Amino acid sequence: MINGAHTIVYANDAEAARSFFRDVLGLAHVDAGGGWLIFKSPPGELAVHPTDPHSTGRTELFLMCDDLTATVADLKAKGVEFTTDITEQRWGLVTSLAVPGAGTVGLYQPKHDTAYDL
């Protein structure tokens, strides 16, 4: 039986990305050896969205929160760079933030029912 999911963020500066998740977002972690940090993810859920029939698909990471405006303000105070403004979508409020050395991840406040606490 499946008992978890392991998300991988590829980074051209792994130390900067690890520091961001550890020091800025404050995610709990274990050291799997030699400074190889494995972070505890927040509760999660998985959605499958349709794509162009000629596409091979893609995977995205979105972090979720209960109050996007307050979370953005808190993270900006910690020096986090946001790469998009907050927009309102049919499914929630959304923005994107920069992960040093590793691109961007989405951050959103869902309007829909969530599955992470089932």
Contacts in CASP RR format, 6 or more apart in sequence:
PFRMAT RR
TARGET T0000
AUTHOR 0000-0000-0000
METHOD contacts of the structure
MODEL  1
MINGAHTIVYANDAEAARSFFRDVLGLAHVDAGGGWLIFKSPPGELAVHP
TDPHSTGRTELFLMCDDLTATVADLKAKGVEFTTDITEQRWGLVTSLAVP
GAGTVGLYQPKHDTAYDL
5 41 0 8 1.000
5 44 0 8 1.000
5 46 0 8 1.000
7 41 0 8 1.000
7 61 0 8 1.000
9 17 0 8 1.000
9 61 0 8 1.000
9 99 0 8 1.000
9 102 0 8 1.000
9 105 0 8 1.000
10 102 0 8 1.000
11 17 0 8 1.000
11 99 0 8 1.000
11 101 0 8 1.000
11 102 0 8 1.000
11 103 0 8 1.000
12 101 0 8 1.000
12 102 0 8 1.000
13 100 0 8 1.000
13 101 0 8 1.000
13 102 0 8 1.000
14 101 0 8 1.000
14 102 0 8 1.000
16 100 0 8 1.000
16 101 0 8 1.000
16 102 0 8 1.000
17 99 0 8 1.000
17 100 0 8 1.000
17 101 0 8 1.000
17 102 0 8 1.000
18 37 0 8 1.000
19 100 0 8 1.000
20 99 0 8 1.000
20 100 0 8 1.000
20 102 0 8 1.000
21 27 0 8 1.000
21 29 0 8 1.000
21 37 0 8 1.000
21 39 0 8 1.000
21 99 0 8 1.000
22 29 0 8 1.000
22 37 0 8 1.000
22 39 0 8 1.000
24 75 0 8 1.000
24 78 0 8 1.000
24 79 0 8 1.000
24 80 0 8 1.000
27 39 0 8 1.000
27 40 0 8 1.000
27 41 0 8 1.000
28 39 0 8 1.000
28 40 0 8 1.000
29 37 0 8 1.000
29 38 0 8 1.000
29 39 0 8 1.000
29 40 0 8 1.000
30 37 0 8 1.000
30 38 0 8 1.000
31 37 0 8 1.000
31 38 0 8 1.000
32 38 0 8 1.000
42 63 0 8 1.000
42 64 0 8 1.000
42 116 0 8 1.000
43 116 0 8 1.000
43 117 0 8 1.000
44 64 0 8 1.000
44 115 0 8 1.000
44 116 0 8 1.000
45 114 0 8 1.000
45 115 0 8 1.000
45 116 0 8 1.000
51 57 0 8 1.000
51 58 0 8 1.000
60 106 0 8 1.000
61 105 0 8 1.000
61 106 0 8 1.000
62 94 0 8 1.000
62 105 0 8 1.000
62 106 0 8 1.000
62 107 0 8 1.000
62 108 0 8 1.000
63 105 0 8 1.000
63 106 0 8 1.000
63 107 0 8 1.000
63 108 0 8 1.000
64 107 0 8 1.000
64 108 0 8 1.000
64 109 0 8 1.000
64 110 0 8 1.000
64 114 0 8 1.000
64 116 0 8 1.000
65 71 0 8 1.000
65 107 0 8 1.000
65 108 0 8 1.000
65 109 0 8 1.000
66 109 0 8 1.000
67 109 0 8 1.000
68 86 0 8 1.000
68 93 0 8 1.000
68 94 0 8 1.000
68 95 0 8 1.000
68 107 0 8 1.000
68 108 0 8 1.000
68 109 0 8 1.000
69 86 0 8 1.000
69 93 0 8 1.000
71 107 0 8 1.000
71 109 0 8 1.000
72 82 0 8 1.000
72 86 0 8 1.000
72 95 0 8 1.000
72 107 0 8 1.000
75 82 0 8 1.000
75 97 0 8 1.000
76 82 0 8 1.000
80 97 0 8 1.000
80 98 0 8 1.000
81 97 0 8 1.000
81 98 0 8 1.000
82 95 0 8 1.000
82 96 0 8 1.000
82 97 0 8 1.000
82 98 0 8 1.000
83 96 0 8 1.000
83 97 0 8 1.000
83 98 0 8 1.000
83 104 0 8 1.000
84 94 0 8 1.000
84 95 0 8 1.000
84 96 0 8 1.000
85 95 0 8 1.000
86 93 0 8 1.000
86 94 0 8 1.000
86 95 0 8 1.000
87 93 0 8 1.000
87 94 0 8 1.000
87 95 0 8 1.000
89 108 0 8 1.000
90 111 0 8 1.000
91 108 0 8 1.000
91 110 0 8 1.000
91 111 0 8 1.000
91 112 0 8 1.000
92 108 0 8 1.000
92 109 0 8 1.000
92 110 0 8 1.000
92 111 0 8 1.000
92 112 0 8 1.000
93 108 0 8 1.000
93 109 0 8 1.000
93 111 0 8 1.000
94 106 0 8 1.000
94 107 0 8 1.000
94 108 0 8 1.000
94 109 0 8 1.000
95 106 0 8 1.000
95 107 0 8 1.000
95 108 0 8 1.000
96 104 0 8 1.000
96 105 0 8 1.000
96 106 0 8 1.000
96 107 0 8 1.000
97 104 0 8 1.000
97 105 0 8 1.000
97 106 0 8 1.000
97 107 0 8 1.000
98 104 0 8 1.000
99 105 0 8 1.000
END
